[in-house]
Amino acid sequence: MANGERTVFIGLDGVPYGLIERLSDDGTMPNFRRLREDGVFRKMESSIPEISSVSWSSIITGKNPGEHGIFGFTDMIPGSYTLSFPNFNNLRAKPFWHENQGRHVIVNVPSTYPAKELNGFLVSGFVSLDLEKAVYPESYVPKLKEMDYRIDVDAAKGHKSKQLLLDELSKVHGIRMRAVRHLWKEVEWDTFMVVFTGTDRIGHFLWDAWEDPGHELHGGFRNYFKEIDDAIGEITGWMRPEDNLVMCSDHGMELAEVNVNVNRVLRDSGFLKLDDQPKGGTHPNQSMQVKKPLSYSNMLEGTKAFALDPGRIYINMEGKYPRGAVRPEERERVLSGLESLFSNLKVNGKKVIRRTFRREDIYNGPHTGRAPDLILLADKGFNLKASLMDIEKEPGMHPVLTGKHSQDDAFLFVKGSHNRNIINDKPKVVDIRDILDRLQGA
């Protein structure tokens, strides 16, 4: 490593720049406020789409989805309409800990399951199905079990009671920090990375509480971020003076006022033709308690386009899908029609889509051909969905989930010997890998 310097990397999943700026300014997060005085703090653009699996894959590899091959939490098995759930084995670019010199401790980074061999230690983050397959080396599994280590909160509790969720968030955070303390002391490292994902969960379930100071759980929301700030203070308090610090989120968060099902829009506009409701199944992370269709096999002949969450539209091309209905020479016309449809879409008199992106305009690399043909970026307040099982639901607010991802207001913070010239004014998630490499002398 350069000059023996080490790097500490703290991730706060789903925390927008505006939130952490305000909480550090108003005294809720004094440790981060102190850090800001001697570092560089920037608003950052997330991935497109602004999904954790896509964004964290870009953060750790420095590659765009066309290069690393992760386009969402779900994908299609090639040549079929069957859904798959990509994991770490599907990542087609190397994370920094597989290329940079030194020893690495990696804790709770989303989409790193199953754990793979590295020079150091790794425990995977969301979505991890089995702790024993989420840890490398496996010899650490008994110690983590002794701590009652938890990958994630039981999100089902949030559907029963928001207070139960707050209690669960605090409990899991405490366990995570217990593991962090142990690993910091017991494992030699040059890079120590930990991601706190509870910050995303509280945003999804309690964003309305944050925006409303009179909400009965507004104080609970703030208290959780005090716990996060305490963790930041504890970790940075262990650091040597010459150590570098990188902090970031993978995307922002904002109020979800109206859910809009993209597949319903496609169906009602004639692009998508469906038979009966698809056969359903359970998301591989059972704690999520979310029903997902395992197949889009109920699509009828003549379907020209379909969508996967959150706003990924695929053209049903001949030769690519079993009942492909669009010939190569027709793709441009269909794509233009989709752009027009969604650019002009309104719900309750408000514009739903802020921007549309063609894959060839935002992705490059060997896997771009597997990318969605069109990606939608929702306007403020609109939450895009694509479940075929909920296609008959009218646009409206979710009864429990009040926060949605935002793309243009993640945050990035760097403190270290190079921090004044290592970060530009408008960083993107793909820039972080280069920052890490430069800090580590790679």
VEXTOR-733727 format. One record per residue (C-alpha): residue number from 1; residue in one letter; z, x, y. Coordinates in steps of 0.1 Angstrom, whole numbers. Layout:
<atoms>
{seq NUM&type A&zz Z&xx X&yy Y}
...
</atoms>
This chain:
<atoms>
{seq 1&type M&zz 0&xx 0&yy 0}
{seq 2&type A&zz -6&xx 11&yy 36}
{seq 3&type N&zz 23&xx 33&yy 48}
{seq 4&type G&zz 45&xx 17&yy 22}
{seq 5&type E&zz 45&xx -16&yy 41}
{seq 6&type R&zz 51&xx -48&yy 22}
{seq 7&type T&zz 39&xx -83&yy 30}
{seq 8&type V&zz 58&xx -115&yy 28}
{seq 9&type F&zz 37&xx -147&yy 27}
{seq 10&type I&zz 53&xx -181&yy 32}
{seq 11&type G&zz 32&xx -212&yy 28}
{seq 12&type L&zz 43&xx -247&yy 42}
{seq 13&type D&zz 20&xx -272&yy 25}
{seq 14&type G&zz 7&xx -299&yy 48}
{seq 15&type V&zz 24&xx -289&yy 80}
{seq 16&type P&zz 4&xx -294&yy 111}
{seq 17&type Y&zz 5&xx -270&yy 140}
{seq 18&type G&zz 18&xx -296&yy 164}
{seq 19&type L&zz 47&xx -305&yy 141}
{seq 20&type I&zz 60&xx -270&yy 136}
{seq 21&type E&zz 54&xx -262&yy 172}
{seq 22&type R&zz 75&xx -291&yy 184}
{seq 23&type L&zz 103&xx -287&yy 158}
{seq 24&type S&zz 106&xx -250&yy 168}
{seq 25&type D&zz 106&xx -259&yy 205}
{seq 26&type D&zz 132&xx -286&yy 203}
{seq 27&type G&zz 157&xx -266&yy 183}
{seq 28&type T&zz 152&xx -281&yy 149}
{seq 29&type M&zz 137&xx -249&yy 135}
{seq 30&type P&zz 153&xx -220&yy 155}
{seq 31&type N&zz 144&xx -193&yy 130}
{seq 32&type F&zz 107&xx -200&yy 134}
{seq 33&type R&zz 111&xx -202&yy 171}
{seq 34&type R&zz 127&xx -167&yy 171}
{seq 35&type L&zz 98&xx -154&yy 150}
{seq 36&type R&zz 72&xx -168&yy 174}
{seq 37&type E&zz 85&xx -146&yy 201}
{seq 38&type D&zz 72&xx -115&yy 183}
{seq 39&type G&zz 42&xx -127&yy 164}
{seq 40&type V&zz 8&xx -145&yy 168}
{seq 41&type F&zz 9&xx -183&yy 163}
{seq 42&type R&zz -24&xx -202&yy 160}
{seq 43&type K&zz -39&xx -236&yy 152}
{seq 44&type M&zz -61&xx -232&yy 121}
{seq 45&type E&zz -90&xx -251&yy 105}
{seq 46&type S&zz -85&xx -262&yy 69}
{seq 47&type S&zz -111&xx -264&yy 42}
{seq 48&type I&zz -137&xx -292&yy 39}
{seq 49&type P&zz -126&xx -314&yy 24}
{seq 50&type E&zz -90&xx -309&yy 35}
{seq 51&type I&zz -75&xx -309&yy 0}
{seq 52&type S&zz -48&xx -286&yy -12}
{seq 53&type S&zz -66&xx -274&yy -43}
{seq 54&type V&zz -97&xx -265&yy -22}
{seq 55&type S&zz -77&xx -250&yy 7}
{seq 56&type W&zz -53&xx -228&yy -12}
{seq 57&type S&zz -82&xx -216&yy -34}
{seq 58&type S&zz -99&xx -205&yy -2}
{seq 59&type I&zz -67&xx -189&yy 12}
{seq 60&type I&zz -60&xx -167&yy -18}
{seq 61&type T&zz -97&xx -157&yy -24}
{seq 62&type G&zz -112&xx -157&yy 11}
{seq 63&type K&zz -141&xx -176&yy -3}
{seq 64&type N&zz -157&xx -210&yy 5}
{seq 65&type P&zz -159&xx -236&yy -23}
{seq 66&type G&zz -195&xx -227&yy -30}
{seq 67&type E&zz -182&xx -193&yy -40}
{seq 68&type H&zz -149&xx -202&yy -57}
{seq 69&type G&zz -160&xx -234&yy -74}
{seq 70&type I&zz -131&xx -257&yy -65}
{seq 71&type F&zz -142&xx -288&yy -47}
{seq 72&type G&zz -112&xx -312&yy -52}
{seq 73&type F&zz -84&xx -322&yy -76}
{seq 74&type T&zz -111&xx -339&yy -96}
{seq 75&type D&zz -146&xx -330&yy -106}
{seq 76&type M&zz -173&xx -343&yy -130}
{seq 77&type I&zz -180&xx -326&yy -164}
{seq 78&type P&zz -215&xx -313&yy -160}
{seq 79&type G&zz -242&xx -337&yy -174}
{seq 80&type S&zz -218&xx -366&yy -176}
{seq 81&type Y&zz -199&xx -392&yy -156}
{seq 82&type T&zz -165&xx -381&yy -170}
{seq 83&type L&zz -138&xx -369&yy -147}
{seq 84&type S&zz -122&xx -335&yy -152}
{seq 85&type F&zz -92&xx -320&yy -135}
{seq 86&type P&zz -100&xx -284&yy -125}
{seq 87&type N&zz -73&xx -258&yy -128}
{seq 88&type F&zz -68&xx -220&yy -124}
{seq 89&type N&zz -93&xx -213&yy -152}
{seq 90&type N&zz -120&xx -230&yy -132}
{seq 91&type L&zz -115&xx -207&yy -101}
{seq 92&type R&zz -146&xx -185&yy -99}
{seq 93&type A&zz -134&xx -160&yy -74}
{seq 94&type K&zz -105&xx -136&yy -77}
{seq 95&type P&zz -72&xx -142&yy -58}
{seq 96&type F&zz -58&xx -113&yy -38}
{seq 97&type W&zz -32&xx -104&yy -64}
{seq 98&type H&zz -60&xx -97&yy -90}
{seq 99&type E&zz -78&xx -73&yy -67}
{seq 100&type N&zz -53&xx -57&yy -43}
{seq 101&type Q&zz -31&xx -28&yy -54}
{seq 102&type G&zz 6&xx -31&yy -58}
{seq 103&type R&zz 29&xx -56&yy -75}
{seq 104&type H&zz 29&xx -92&yy -65}
{seq 105&type V&zz 54&xx -121&yy -68}
{seq 106&type I&zz 37&xx -154&yy -65}
{seq 107&type V&zz 57&xx -186&yy -65}
{seq 108&type N&zz 45&xx -222&yy -64}
{seq 109&type V&zz 9&xx -217&yy -51}
{seq 110&type P&zz -10&xx -250&yy -59}
{seq 111&type S&zz -38&xx -248&yy -84}
{seq 112&type T&zz -27&xx -216&yy -101}
{seq 113&type Y&zz -19&xx -233&yy -134}
{seq 114&type P&zz -21&xx -220&yy -161}
{seq 115&type A&zz -5&xx -187&yy -152}
{seq 116&type K&zz -26&xx -156&yy -158}
{seq 117&type E&zz -17&xx -120&yy -163}
{seq 118&type L&zz -11&xx -100&yy -131}
{seq 119&type N&zz 8&xx -69&yy -120}
{seq 120&type G&zz 41&xx -87&yy -112}
{seq 121&type F&zz 53&xx -123&yy -116}
{seq 122&type L&zz 38&xx -157&yy -111}
{seq 123&type V&zz 51&xx -193&yy -115}
{seq 124&type S&zz 24&xx -219&yy -109}
{seq 125&type G&zz 25&xx -248&yy -85}
{seq 126&type F&zz 11&xx -283&yy -84}
{seq 127&type V&zz -5&xx -294&yy -108}
{seq 128&type S&zz 14&xx -277&yy -136}
{seq 129&type L&zz 19&xx -296&yy -169}
{seq 130&type D&zz 41&xx -273&yy -189}
{seq 131&type L&zz 66&xx -247&yy -174}
{seq 132&type E&zz 60&xx -224&yy -203}
{seq 133&type K&zz 23&xx -221&yy -195}
{seq 134&type A&zz 31&xx -219&yy -158}
{seq 135&type V&zz 49&xx -186&yy -159}
{seq 136&type Y&zz 38&xx -150&yy -163}
{seq 137&type P&zz 53&xx -130&yy -179}
{seq 138&type E&zz 67&xx -156&yy -203}
{seq 139&type S&zz 99&xx -137&yy -206}
{seq 140&type Y&zz 110&xx -153&yy -173}
{seq 141&type V&zz 108&xx -188&yy -187}
{seq 142&type P&zz 144&xx -189&yy -201}
{seq 143&type K&zz 158&xx -178&yy -167}
{seq 144&type L&zz 139&xx -205&yy -149}
{seq 145&type K&zz 150&xx -231&yy -173}
{seq 146&type E&zz 186&xx -219&yy -169}
{seq 147&type M&zz 181&xx -227&yy -131}
{seq 148&type D&zz 167&xx -261&yy -140}
{seq 149&type Y&zz 135&xx -249&yy -122}
{seq 150&type R&zz 112&xx -277&yy -111}
{seq 151&type I&zz 75&xx -274&yy -102}
{seq 152&type D&zz 75&xx -305&yy -80}
{seq 153&type V&zz 95&xx -335&yy -69}
{seq 154&type D&zz 94&xx -367&yy -89}
{seq 155&type A&zz 71&xx -386&yy -65}
{seq 156&type A&zz 78&xx -419&yy -83}
{seq 157&type K&zz 112&xx -419&yy -66}
{seq 158&type G&zz 94&xx -421&yy -32}
{seq 159&type H&zz 78&xx -454&yy -44}
{seq 160&type K&zz 112&xx -468&yy -52}
{seq 161&type S&zz 132&xx -455&yy -22}
{seq 162&type K&zz 124&xx -431&yy 7}
{seq 163&type Q&zz 161&xx -420&yy 7}
{seq 164&type L&zz 159&xx -412&yy -30}
{seq 165&type L&zz 128&xx -391&yy -22}
{seq 166&type L&zz 147&xx -372&yy 6}
{seq 167&type D&zz 175&xx -364&yy -19}
{seq 168&type E&zz 149&xx -353&yy -44}
{seq 169&type L&zz 132&xx -331&yy -19}
{seq 170&type S&zz 164&xx -314&yy -9}
{seq 171&type K&zz 174&xx -308&yy -46}
{seq 172&type V&zz 141&xx -293&yy -56}
{seq 173&type H&zz 140&xx -271&yy -25}
{seq 174&type G&zz 175&xx -258&yy -34}
{seq 175&type I&zz 163&xx -249&yy -69}
{seq 176&type R&zz 132&xx -232&yy -55}
{seq 177&type M&zz 153&xx -211&yy -32}
{seq 178&type R&zz 175&xx -201&yy -61}
{seq 179&type A&zz 145&xx -188&yy -79}
{seq 180&type V&zz 133&xx -170&yy -48}
{seq 181&type R&zz 166&xx -152&yy -43}
{seq 182&type H&zz 166&xx -141&yy -80}
{seq 183&type L&zz 130&xx -128&yy -79}
{seq 184&type W&zz 134&xx -110&yy -45}
{seq 185&type K&zz 163&xx -90&yy -60}
{seq 186&type E&zz 151&xx -85&yy -96}
{seq 187&type V&zz 114&xx -79&yy -93}
{seq 188&type E&zz 98&xx -49&yy -76}
{seq 189&type W&zz 70&xx -61&yy -53}
{seq 190&type D&zz 46&xx -52&yy -26}
{seq 191&type T&zz 36&xx -88&yy -18}
{seq 192&type F&zz 60&xx -117&yy -21}
{seq 193&type M&zz 44&xx -152&yy -17}
{seq 194&type V&zz 61&xx -185&yy -19}
{seq 195&type V&zz 47&xx -220&yy -10}
{seq 196&type F&zz 70&xx -249&yy -2}
{seq 197&type T&zz 52&xx -281&yy -12}
{seq 198&type G&zz 79&xx -305&yy -3}
{seq 199&type T&zz 67&xx -303&yy 33}
{seq 200&type D&zz 35&xx -321&yy 21}
{seq 201&type R&zz 54&xx -347&yy 1}
{seq 202&type I&zz 76&xx -357&yy 30}
{seq 203&type G&zz 46&xx -360&yy 53}
{seq 204&type H&zz 28&xx -384&yy 29}
{seq 205&type F&zz 58&xx -406&yy 24}
{seq 206&type L&zz 76&xx -404&yy 58}
{seq 207&type W&zz 51&xx -396&yy 85}
{seq 208&type D&zz 59&xx -430&yy 101}
{seq 209&type A&zz 96&xx -419&yy 102}
{seq 210&type W&zz 86&xx -387&yy 120}
{seq 211&type E&zz 65&xx -405&yy 146}
{seq 212&type D&zz 91&xx -432&yy 153}
{seq 213&type P&zz 124&xx -417&yy 166}
{seq 214&type G&zz 141&xx -451&yy 160}
{seq 215&type H&zz 132&xx -450&yy 123}
{seq 216&type E&zz 163&xx -450&yy 100}
{seq 217&type L&zz 150&xx -419&yy 83}
{seq 218&type H&zz 138&xx -400&yy 113}
{seq 219&type G&zz 169&xx -378&yy 112}
{seq 220&type G&zz 164&xx -373&yy 74}
{seq 221&type F&zz 129&xx -360&yy 81}
{seq 222&type R&zz 142&xx -335&yy 107}
{seq 223&type N&zz 171&xx -324&yy 84}
{seq 224&type Y&zz 146&xx -315&yy 57}
{seq 225&type F&zz 127&xx -293&yy 81}
{seq 226&type K&zz 160&xx -277&yy 90}
{seq 227&type E&zz 164&xx -268&yy 54}
{seq 228&type I&zz 129&xx -253&yy 54}
{seq 229&type D&zz 138&xx -233&yy 86}
{seq 230&type D&zz 170&xx -221&yy 69}
{seq 231&type A&zz 149&xx -208&yy 41}
{seq 232&type I&zz 126&xx -191&yy 66}
{seq 233&type G&zz 156&xx -175&yy 82}
{seq 234&type E&zz 171&xx -164&yy 49}
{seq 235&type I&zz 138&xx -148&yy 36}
{seq 236&type T&zz 129&xx -131&yy 69}
{seq 237&type G&zz 165&xx -119&yy 71}
{seq 238&type W&zz 160&xx -99&yy 39}
{seq 239&type M&zz 129&xx -82&yy 52}
{seq 240&type R&zz 127&xx -46&yy 62}
{seq 241&type P&zz 117&xx -38&yy 98}
{seq 242&type E&zz 83&xx -25&yy 87}
{seq 243&type D&zz 74&xx -55&yy 65}
{seq 244&type N&zz 46&xx -78&yy 75}
{seq 245&type L&zz 50&xx -116&yy 76}
{seq 246&type V&zz 22&xx -142&yy 71}
{seq 247&type M&zz 29&xx -179&yy 73}
{seq 248&type C&zz 5&xx -208&yy 71}
{seq 249&type S&zz -2&xx -243&yy 61}
{seq 250&type D&zz -32&xx -254&yy 41}
{seq 251&type H&zz -40&xx -285&yy 61}
{seq 252&type G&zz -23&xx -308&yy 87}
{seq 253&type M&zz -9&xx -343&yy 85}
{seq 254&type E&zz -13&xx -374&yy 106}
{seq 255&type L&zz -5&xx -412&yy 104}
{seq 256&type A&zz -25&xx -430&yy 78}
{seq 257&type E&zz -32&xx -464&yy 94}
{seq 258&type V&zz -61&xx -478&yy 73}
{seq 259&type N&zz -72&xx -468&yy 38}
{seq 260&type V&zz -110&xx -471&yy 33}
{seq 261&type N&zz -126&xx -470&yy -2}
{seq 262&type V&zz -158&xx -450&yy 1}
{seq 263&type N&zz -171&xx -464&yy -32}
{seq 264&type R&zz -167&xx -499&yy -19}
{seq 265&type V&zz -188&xx -490&yy 11}
{seq 266&type L&zz -214&xx -475&yy -12}
{seq 267&type R&zz -214&xx -506&yy -35}
{seq 268&type D&zz -216&xx -531&yy -7}
{seq 269&type S&zz -245&xx -512&yy 8}
{seq 270&type G&zz -264&xx -510&yy -25}
{seq 271&type F&zz -261&xx -473&yy -32}
{seq 272&type L&zz -236&xx -479&yy -61}
{seq 273&type K&zz -241&xx -505&yy -88}
{seq 274&type L&zz -212&xx -512&yy -111}
{seq 275&type D&zz -205&xx -532&yy -143}
{seq 276&type D&zz -169&xx -540&yy -151}
{seq 277&type Q&zz -139&xx -520&yy -140}
{seq 278&type P&zz -138&xx -485&yy -156}
{seq 279&type K&zz -114&xx -475&yy -183}
{seq 280&type G&zz -83&xx -460&yy -166}
{seq 281&type G&zz -60&xx -432&yy -175}
{seq 282&type T&zz -30&xx -413&yy -161}
{seq 283&type H&zz -33&xx -384&yy -138}
{seq 284&type P&zz -24&xx -352&yy -158}
{seq 285&type N&zz 7&xx -347&yy -137}
{seq 286&type Q&zz 28&xx -376&yy -151}
{seq 287&type S&zz 53&xx -374&yy -122}
{seq 288&type M&zz 26&xx -386&yy -98}
{seq 289&type Q&zz 24&xx -420&yy -115}
{seq 290&type V&zz -11&xx -424&yy -103}
{seq 291&type K&zz -37&xx -443&yy -123}
{seq 292&type K&zz -72&xx -427&yy -122}
{seq 293&type P&zz -104&xx -437&yy -139}
{seq 294&type L&zz -112&xx -412&yy -166}
{seq 295&type S&zz -149&xx -420&yy -164}
{seq 296&type Y&zz -176&xx -434&yy -140}
{seq 297&type S&zz -195&xx -446&yy -171}
{seq 298&type N&zz -196&xx -482&yy -159}
{seq 299&type M&zz -222&xx -473&yy -132}
{seq 300&type L&zz -254&xx -492&yy -138}
{seq 301&type E&zz -290&xx -481&yy -137}
{seq 302&type G&zz -303&xx -478&yy -102}
{seq 303&type T&zz -271&xx -462&yy -87}
{seq 304&type K&zz -281&xx -438&yy -61}
{seq 305&type A&zz -248&xx -424&yy -50}
{seq 306&type F&zz -211&xx -424&yy -59}
{seq 307&type A&zz -179&xx -408&yy -45}
{seq 308&type L&zz -149&xx -389&yy -56}
{seq 309&type D&zz -117&xx -386&yy -36}
{seq 310&type P&zz -113&xx -383&yy -7}
{seq 311&type G&zz -148&xx -385&yy 8}
{seq 312&type R&zz -171&xx -365&yy -15}
{seq 313&type I&zz -204&xx -382&yy -21}
{seq 314&type Y&zz -227&xx -372&yy -49}
{seq 315&type I&zz -263&xx -383&yy -52}
{seq 316&type N&zz -272&xx -396&yy -87}
{seq 317&type M&zz -300&xx -371&yy -93}
{seq 318&type E&zz -325&xx -373&yy -122}
{seq 319&type G&zz -318&xx -344&yy -146}
{seq 320&type K&zz -283&xx -339&yy -133}
{seq 321&type Y&zz -266&xx -371&yy -145}
{seq 322&type P&zz -273&xx -393&yy -176}
{seq 323&type R&zz -286&xx -423&yy -156}
{seq 324&type G&zz -299&xx -403&yy -126}
{seq 325&type A&zz -320&xx -425&yy -103}
{seq 326&type V&zz -330&xx -403&yy -75}
{seq 327&type R&zz -360&xx -379&yy -79}
{seq 328&type P&zz -359&xx -345&yy -61}
{seq 329&type E&zz -385&xx -356&yy -36}
{seq 330&type E&zz -363&xx -387&yy -27}
{seq 331&type R&zz -331&xx -367&yy -20}
{seq 332&type E&zz -337&xx -362&yy 17}
{seq 333&type R&zz -343&xx -399&yy 23}
{seq 334&type V&zz -312&xx -410&yy 3}
{seq 335&type L&zz -291&xx -383&yy 21}
{seq 336&type S&zz -303&xx -394&yy 55}
{seq 337&type G&zz -295&xx -430&yy 46}
{seq 338&type L&zz -260&xx -421&yy 36}
{seq 339&type E&zz -255&xx -401&yy 68}
{seq 340&type S&zz -266&xx -431&yy 88}
{seq 341&type L&zz -244&xx -455&yy 69}
{seq 342&type F&zz -212&xx -436&yy 73}
{seq 343&type S&zz -219&xx -423&yy 108}
{seq 344&type N&zz -221&xx -460&yy 119}
{seq 345&type L&zz -193&xx -473&yy 97}
{seq 346&type K&zz -166&xx -493&yy 116}
{seq 347&type V&zz -134&xx -510&yy 103}
{seq 348&type N&zz -115&xx -533&yy 127}
{seq 349&type G&zz -140&xx -523&yy 154}
{seq 350&type K&zz -131&xx -486&yy 151}
{seq 351&type K&zz -153&xx -457&yy 140}
{seq 352&type V&zz -142&xx -445&yy 105}
{seq 353&type I&zz -160&xx -412&yy 101}
{seq 354&type R&zz -157&xx -384&yy 126}
{seq 355&type R&zz -183&xx -361&yy 110}
{seq 356&type T&zz -205&xx -359&yy 80}
{seq 357&type F&zz -214&xx -325&yy 64}
{seq 358&type R&zz -243&xx -316&yy 41}
{seq 359&type R&zz -232&xx -292&yy 14}
{seq 360&type E&zz -259&xx -267&yy 23}
{seq 361&type D&zz -247&xx -266&yy 59}
{seq 362&type I&zz -211&xx -256&yy 51}
{seq 363&type Y&zz -211&xx -240&yy 16}
{seq 364&type N&zz -228&xx -209&yy 2}
{seq 365&type G&zz -226&xx -192&yy -31}
{seq 366&type P&zz -235&xx -196&yy -67}
{seq 367&type H&zz -216&xx -229&yy -72}
{seq 368&type T&zz -230&xx -248&yy -42}
{seq 369&type G&zz -252&xx -268&yy -66}
{seq 370&type R&zz -221&xx -284&yy -81}
{seq 371&type A&zz -208&xx -294&yy -46}
{seq 372&type P&zz -209&xx -330&yy -33}
{seq 373&type D&zz -241&xx -337&yy -15}
{seq 374&type L&zz -223&xx -351&yy 15}
{seq 375&type I&zz -187&xx -347&yy 26}
{seq 376&type L&zz -170&xx -371&yy 50}
{seq 377&type L&zz -144&xx -362&yy 76}
{seq 378&type A&zz -124&xx -393&yy 85}
{seq 379&type D&zz -115&xx -401&yy 121}
{seq 380&type K&zz -79&xx -403&yy 132}
{seq 381&type G&zz -59&xx -429&yy 113}
{seq 382&type F&zz -84&xx -435&yy 85}
{seq 383&type N&zz -76&xx -424&yy 50}
{seq 384&type L&zz -106&xx -421&yy 26}
{seq 385&type K&zz -102&xx -431&yy -10}
{seq 386&type A&zz -127&xx -434&yy -39}
{seq 387&type S&zz -109&xx -451&yy -68}
{seq 388&type L&zz -131&xx -474&yy -87}
{seq 389&type M&zz -99&xx -492&yy -100}
{seq 390&type D&zz -90&xx -502&yy -64}
{seq 391&type I&zz -125&xx -509&yy -52}
{seq 392&type E&zz -118&xx -546&yy -46}
{seq 393&type K&zz -89&xx -538&yy -22}
{seq 394&type E&zz -95&xx -547&yy 14}
{seq 395&type P&zz -91&xx -518&yy 40}
{seq 396&type G&zz -55&xx -516&yy 50}
{seq 397&type M&zz -24&xx -495&yy 52}
{seq 398&type H&zz -7&xx -482&yy 20}
{seq 399&type P&zz 27&xx -499&yy 14}
{seq 400&type V&zz 44&xx -465&yy 8}
{seq 401&type L&zz 23&xx -436&yy 18}
{seq 402&type T&zz 21&xx -433&yy 56}
{seq 403&type G&zz 7&xx -398&yy 61}
{seq 404&type K&zz -27&xx -384&yy 54}
{seq 405&type H&zz -43&xx -349&yy 55}
{seq 406&type S&zz -59&xx -337&yy 87}
{seq 407&type Q&zz -85&xx -309&yy 88}
{seq 408&type D&zz -83&xx -293&yy 122}
{seq 409&type D&zz -46&xx -286&yy 128}
{seq 410&type A&zz -32&xx -264&yy 101}
{seq 411&type F&zz -13&xx -234&yy 114}
{seq 412&type L&zz -13&xx -196&yy 110}
{seq 413&type F&zz 14&xx -171&yy 120}
{seq 414&type V&zz 13&xx -134&yy 116}
{seq 415&type K&zz 40&xx -109&yy 125}
{seq 416&type G&zz 35&xx -72&yy 117}
{seq 417&type S&zz 22&xx -39&yy 128}
{seq 418&type H&zz -14&xx -51&yy 132}
{seq 419&type N&zz -7&xx -86&yy 145}
{seq 420&type R&zz -22&xx -83&yy 179}
{seq 421&type N&zz -57&xx -77&yy 168}
{seq 422&type I&zz -58&xx -90&yy 133}
{seq 423&type I&zz -61&xx -127&yy 140}
{seq 424&type N&zz -88&xx -144&yy 161}
{seq 425&type D&zz -83&xx -174&yy 184}
{seq 426&type K&zz -98&xx -200&yy 161}
{seq 427&type P&zz -89&xx -189&yy 125}
{seq 428&type K&zz -100&xx -207&yy 94}
{seq 429&type V&zz -83&xx -208&yy 59}
{seq 430&type V&zz -110&xx -184&yy 46}
{seq 431&type D&zz -99&xx -158&yy 71}
{seq 432&type I&zz -64&xx -153&yy 56}
{seq 433&type R&zz -75&xx -132&yy 27}
{seq 434&type D&zz -90&xx -107&yy 50}
{seq 435&type I&zz -58&xx -106&yy 71}
{seq 436&type L&zz -38&xx -99&yy 39}
{seq 437&type D&zz -62&xx -72&yy 29}
{seq 438&type R&zz -59&xx -55&yy 62}
{seq 439&type L&zz -22&xx -57&yy 63}
{seq 440&type Q&zz -20&xx -43&yy 28}
{seq 441&type G&zz -46&xx -16&yy 35}
{seq 442&type A&zz -69&xx -29&yy 8}
</atoms>
